[in-house]
Amino acid sequence: MCMAGITAYSVYIPVNGRSADEDSFTMVVAAIDKLNDLPDVEAVYFGSESHPYKIKSTAAMVADWFNWGPKVMAADLEFACKSGTTALQMMMGMVDSDMVANGLIVGADVAQARAGDALAKTVGSGAAAFFIGKENVIADLVATVSFCTDTADFWRHQDEEAPRHAGRFTGEPGYFRHTIGAFEELQKKTGFKTEEIDYFVFHQPNATFSGRVAHKLGIDLAKIEAASVFDKMGNAYSATVLVALAQVLDVAQAGAKIVMVSYGSGAGADAFLIECK
């Protein structure tokens, strides 16, 4: 039985990892413009916590820009840094159920931090676009799970321009609990063993967390090296883990198995088992 898979992907990272004159929409357009022979897309899900408009669909803007409308499903999604993988889960369901043949998911964000805040040293900008379908698949989306709680580690009120964070909740009760929780739930669902996985892709909110969570899970640190993107772009929120996945797909061989775990403050993690064709 055919399952949903990745059929094409592209990323865009501004010079120096930040952008003063671009937004999440323009960066996604720049990413997709790198691709040739785009499929006919029936659904667009756009994950971001920095949509250009509070009320106006970025997903619909993308669909219209590439002439996929008007008969297209479109939705903007927001769950902190895992907004893009939430879009990926939804599109998996749409494609696996044959509600659509091809869809686009996006994770894109521009740097957001208050002047003088510790976040200003780590944030970046970027965009990742993944086309999902059942034909001409380059990597199967084998399984996915989530792990979510109401944890106040990071937030932004409706009338604020930059997020706030509670430092003591960022690590153990936030990132590590949820990343490990999703990882272990995916293990239960699929039965994979860490030694069977070729690459591990974790969200990288800073320079150390992905290595620390790999260590906690008993993973050989060499298996996360191909996914390392923080030094190139900082934490581009919704884009980070998807840009890291794209970087792994660039080098992975047929048959390679990948485990990806995103993390979004507030808080939740999505885990995926992916197998390259």
C-alpha positions as MATLAB code, in Angstrom:
seq = 'MCMAGITAYSVYIPVNGRSADEDSFTMVVAAIDKLNDLPDVEAVYFGSESHPYKIKSTAAMVADWFNWGPKVMAADLEFACKSGTTALQMMMGMVDSDMVANGLIVGADVAQARAGDALAKTVGSGAAAFFIGKENVIADLVATVSFCTDTADFWRHQDEEAPRHAGRFTGEPGYFRHTIGAFEELQKKTGFKTEEIDYFVFHQPNATFSGRVAHKLGIDLAKIEAASVFDKMGNAYSATVLVALAQVLDVAQAGAKIVMVSYGSGAGADAFLIECK';
ca = [
       0.000    0.000    0.000;
       1.419    3.390   -0.979;
       1.917    5.850    1.838;
       2.440    9.589    1.904;
       5.980   10.686    1.275;
       8.212   13.602    0.422;
       8.329   14.218   -3.316;
      10.388   17.426   -3.381;
      11.812   19.957   -0.956;
      13.685   23.228   -0.880;
      14.966   25.708    1.681;
      15.902   29.357    1.816;
      18.255   30.933    4.347;
      18.980   34.676    4.158;
      22.554   35.911    4.107;
      24.003   35.674    7.633;
      20.902   33.756    8.727;
      18.798   36.884    9.284;
      16.696   39.151    7.128;
      15.730   42.770    7.596;
      13.649   43.116    4.458;
      11.975   39.720    4.013;
       9.078   37.964    5.693;
       7.926   34.369    5.982;
       5.957   34.605    2.720;
       8.769   36.029    0.583;
      11.250   33.482    1.963;
       8.934   30.588    1.076;
       8.511   31.944   -2.446;
      12.308   32.163   -2.719;
      12.620   28.541   -1.583;
      10.009   27.177   -3.987;
      11.401   29.211   -6.883;
      14.499   26.998   -6.744;
      12.468   23.984   -7.850;
      11.460   22.917  -11.355;
       8.328   21.069  -12.506;
       6.169   21.820   -9.492;
       3.269   19.388   -8.978;
      -0.345   20.505   -9.011;
      -0.983   21.243   -5.361;
      -4.410   20.695   -3.816;
      -3.596   21.840   -0.275;
      -1.164   24.301    1.308;
      -0.475   24.337    5.053;
       1.781   27.143    6.247;
       3.381   26.800    9.681;
       4.832   29.948   11.234;
       4.778   32.134   14.322;
       5.595   35.229   12.242;
       2.917   35.335    9.577;
       2.999   38.687    7.741;
      -0.623   39.350    8.699;
      -2.631   38.564   11.826;
      -5.745   38.291    9.683;
      -4.953   37.241    6.097;
      -3.895   33.789    5.026;
      -0.238   33.320    4.135;
      -1.081   29.854    2.774;
      -3.611   31.383    0.379;
      -1.007   33.934   -0.715;
       1.407   31.109   -1.588;
      -1.286   29.132   -3.419;
      -2.264   32.174   -5.456;
       1.339   33.154   -6.214;
       2.000   29.761   -7.795;
      -1.396   29.547   -9.531;
      -2.654   26.564   -7.553;
      -6.006   28.108   -6.695;
      -8.756   28.779   -6.341;
      -9.756   25.137   -5.776;
      -7.159   24.585   -3.083;
      -7.318   23.905    0.643;
      -5.233   26.450    2.561;
      -4.584   27.039    6.238;
      -2.151   28.964    8.419;
      -0.887   27.025   11.435;
       0.832   28.138   14.608;
       2.428   26.065   17.375;
       5.684   27.886   18.098;
       8.703   26.127   16.559;
       6.767   22.981   15.619;
       4.256   24.774   13.410;
       5.842   23.302   10.289;
       5.794   19.714   11.513;
       2.176   20.137   12.615;
       1.494   21.052    8.990;
       3.405   17.949    7.912;
       1.303   15.688   10.137;
      -1.901   17.145    8.756;
      -0.736   16.745    5.177;
       0.285   13.132    5.831;
      -3.301   12.439    6.839;
      -4.713   14.244    3.816;
      -2.498   12.344    1.377;
      -2.710    8.956    3.115;
      -6.524    9.196    3.059;
      -6.505   10.237   -0.622;
      -8.350   13.459    0.165;
      -5.624   15.182   -1.870;
      -3.011   13.789   -4.247;
      -0.349   16.420   -3.622;
       0.153   19.062   -0.985;
       2.691   21.612    0.186;
       3.747   22.161    3.781;
       5.842   25.072    4.908;
       7.811   26.052    7.989;
       9.047   29.638    7.879;
       9.886   32.397   10.339;
      11.741   35.662   10.645;
      13.925   36.451   13.671;
      11.913   37.623   16.675;
      13.482   38.863   19.901;
      13.434   41.902   22.144;
      16.513   44.101   22.148;
      18.864   42.921   24.865;
      17.018   39.624   25.374;
      19.082   36.434   25.418;
      16.992   35.262   22.465;
      18.540   37.973   20.305;
      21.784   35.987   20.331;
      20.187   32.799   18.988;
      17.330   33.674   16.620;
      17.553   33.525   12.847;
      15.346   33.477    9.764;
      14.602   30.842    7.162;
      12.045   28.832    5.240;
      11.550   25.201    4.261;
       9.032   23.864    1.754;
       8.137   20.179    1.377;
       5.839   18.692   -1.247;
       3.930   15.615   -0.078;
       2.338   12.969   -2.286;
       2.367    9.280   -3.221;
       4.072    9.410   -6.622;
       7.773    9.984   -7.300;
       8.452    9.769   -3.581;
      12.018   10.250   -2.349;
      11.288    9.464    1.307;
       8.350    7.653    2.917;
       6.656    9.234    5.925;
       6.278    5.965    7.818;
       4.806    7.074   11.135;
       4.272   10.073   13.387;
       3.234   10.795   16.986;
       2.966   13.854   19.220;
       3.530   14.676   22.888;
       1.902   17.879   24.193;
       1.211   19.605   27.522;
       0.307   23.084   28.764;
       3.785   24.316   29.717;
       4.514   28.044   29.965;
       8.116   28.108   28.797;
       7.720   30.643   25.979;
       4.817   32.820   24.879;
       3.711   35.965   23.096;
       0.443   37.782   23.704;
      -1.674   38.902   20.783;
      -0.605   42.554   21.067;
       3.132   41.895   21.510;
       5.716   41.921   18.731;
       8.275   39.615   20.339;
       7.987   36.544   22.574;
       8.743   36.247   26.279;
      10.215   33.218   28.004;
      10.574   31.701   31.460;
      14.159   30.470   31.494;
      13.789   27.758   34.129;
      11.014   26.072   32.119;
      12.917   26.096   28.821;
      15.094   23.018   29.376;
      13.908   20.043   31.407;
      10.128   20.683   31.648;
       9.999   22.123   28.142;
      12.373   20.951   25.423;
      13.768   17.781   27.002;
      10.566   16.365   28.488;
       8.606   16.796   25.277;
      11.346   15.790   22.837;
      12.116   12.637   24.792;
       8.414   11.952   25.323;
       7.656   12.104   21.598;
      10.761   10.055   20.776;
       9.740    7.294   23.193;
       6.145    7.281   21.934;
       7.422    6.847   18.367;
       9.586    3.940   19.554;
       6.536    2.306   21.114;
       4.500    2.791   17.948;
       7.090    1.559   15.442;
       9.487   -0.592   17.483;
      12.612    1.038   16.043;
      15.929    0.695   17.823;
      18.371    3.597   17.930;
      21.117    1.509   16.339;
      18.856    0.885   13.312;
      18.458    4.616   12.595;
      20.992    6.322   10.332;
      20.172    9.952   11.126;
      18.491   11.788   13.983;
      17.083   15.269   13.484;
      16.197   17.317   16.565;
      15.021   20.897   16.911;
      17.939   23.229   17.606;
      16.848   26.244   19.681;
      20.475   26.824   20.628;
      23.904   25.311   20.084;
      23.669   22.605   22.773;
      20.160   21.200   23.236;
      20.189   18.752   20.300;
      23.453   17.203   21.471;
      22.240   17.020   25.044;
      18.992   15.287   24.132;
      20.887   12.832   21.924;
      23.151   12.044   24.874;
      20.146   11.517   27.162;
      18.691    9.082   24.604;
      21.938    7.159   24.170;
      22.380    8.225   20.559;
      25.795    8.334   18.902;
      26.472   12.053   18.376;
      27.846   11.272   14.912;
      24.253   10.494   13.880;
      23.104   14.087   14.499;
      25.999   15.816   12.727;
      24.376   15.815    9.274;
      21.386   17.678   10.734;
      23.398   20.453   12.348;
      22.114   23.832   11.130;
      22.230   26.149   14.132;
      25.673   27.519   13.299;
      24.421   28.464    9.829;
      21.094   30.086   10.637;
      20.461   30.251   14.357;
      17.018   29.189   15.508;
      14.596   30.077   12.726;
      11.705   28.687   14.771;
       9.300   26.764   12.486;
      11.921   26.434    9.765;
      14.780   25.035   11.849;
      13.955   21.337   12.126;
      12.684   21.178    8.524;
      15.830   22.843    7.183;
      17.784   20.266    9.202;
      15.729   17.452    7.644;
      16.393   18.847    4.163;
      20.112   18.901    4.909;
      19.966   15.226    5.895;
      17.977   14.293    2.788;
      20.688   15.956    0.704;
      23.180   13.269    1.809;
      21.061   10.258    2.797;
      21.240    7.161    0.633;
      18.374    4.900   -0.436;
      17.157    2.829    2.483;
      18.417    5.270    5.110;
      16.158    5.663    8.134;
      15.629    9.026    9.777;
      13.977    9.970   13.041;
      12.970   13.619   13.293;
      11.617   15.246   16.461;
      10.454   18.843   16.463;
       9.719   20.954   19.518;
       7.350   23.862   19.958;
       7.079   25.895   23.125;
       3.811   25.948   24.952;
       4.528   22.969   24.598;
       4.703   20.021   22.261;
       6.868   17.767   20.119;
       6.145   15.857   16.907;
       8.189   12.758   16.055;
       8.473   11.103   12.649;
       9.994    7.925   11.250;
      11.132    8.552    7.673;
      12.672    6.074    5.229;
      14.532    7.170    2.093;
      13.651    5.452   -1.176;
];
